[in-house]
Amino acid sequence: MQTYLACFDIQDDRHRRQVATLLGKHGLRVQKSVFEISVRSPEQLQKLHSVALRWLAEGDDLRFYHLCRDCRQKSHAMDARPVADFPLVVML
C-alpha cells in the first residue's frame, strides 16, 4: 500500500466537489483541498488519475506527493497529530 498527499486547486465548485468526493473514498481530508490517501497498486493510482482528469479544466491543479513510511513517521500536524498511516489504526 502506498500513501500520498493529494492537494488541489480547482476553480469550478461542482468539479471541486467531485474531486473531493473521489479522494475521500481513498483517505482522509486533512484540510479543505488536501487529503492523505492510500492506494494498493500503481494501477489503482492510475485509475484515480483517469477519473480525476474528467473534472480538471485548464488552469486547475491536482498533485500527488508520495509519502514513504519513514517520511510519515517524521511528520506531524502542529497539534501533534501524526500523519495518517494506512490502514488506519485507532489510537486510544
N, C-alpha and C positions, 0 to 999 in steps of 0.2 A: 504494500500500500504506500502511496506517495502523497505527501501533503503539500499544498500550495497556498500562498496568499493571493487571492484574486481581488483586484480592485478595478473600478470602472468610473468613467466619466461619460455619461450618455445623455444627450440633450433631450430626446423625446421621452415624456413621462411614461407613456404606455410601454415603450421599449425598455426603459429602465426597470419598470416593474417586472417585465418578462425575464430579463437577465437576473434580477434579484431572486425571483422565484426559482429559476433554474439552478443558481448557485446554492440557494438554500436547501435544495434537495441533496446536496453533496457535503454540506458542512454547516458551520456556524457564522452568523452575521456578527461581526465584532464592531463595525461602525456602519454608517448609512450606506456607503459604497465599498465596503471592504468585508471579505469573507475569508475564513480559514476553511479550506475544503480538502477532501481526500478523494483519490481515485484508486481503483485496484490495478489498473493497467494503462499502458500508453494508448491502447485502443479506446478505453473509456474516456481518457482525456481528449483524444481526437474527436470523439463523438460529441463531447461537451463543447469543444470549439466549433464544430459544424453547426450545432443547434444555436449557439450564441450568435454566430455570424448572421443568422436570419434577421436579428434585431439591431444590428450595428449599421449606422449610416456614416457617410463621410464626416470626419471630424470627431466621431465617437472614439473612445479608447477603452479597451479591456485588456488587462495584463495579468499574467500568472507568474508568480515568483516561487520557485521551488524552495521548500523549507525542509532541509535534511533534519534527521533526528537530533544530531548534535546542535544544530542551529536553534531548533525549537527548545531544547533543554536550556540553552543560554539566553533565551528570550523571555520577556515578561511585559505585562502592562504596568503602568505607573501605580496601580493599586495592588501590585504584586501578584495578580492573576497570571498563571502560566499561559503560554501559547498552547492552543489545542493540540492534543495528541490523539491520534486515531488508531484503533477505535476508542471512542471517548470512555474515560474512566471516571466515575463519580468519586470525588474525594470527600470523606466525611470529616 
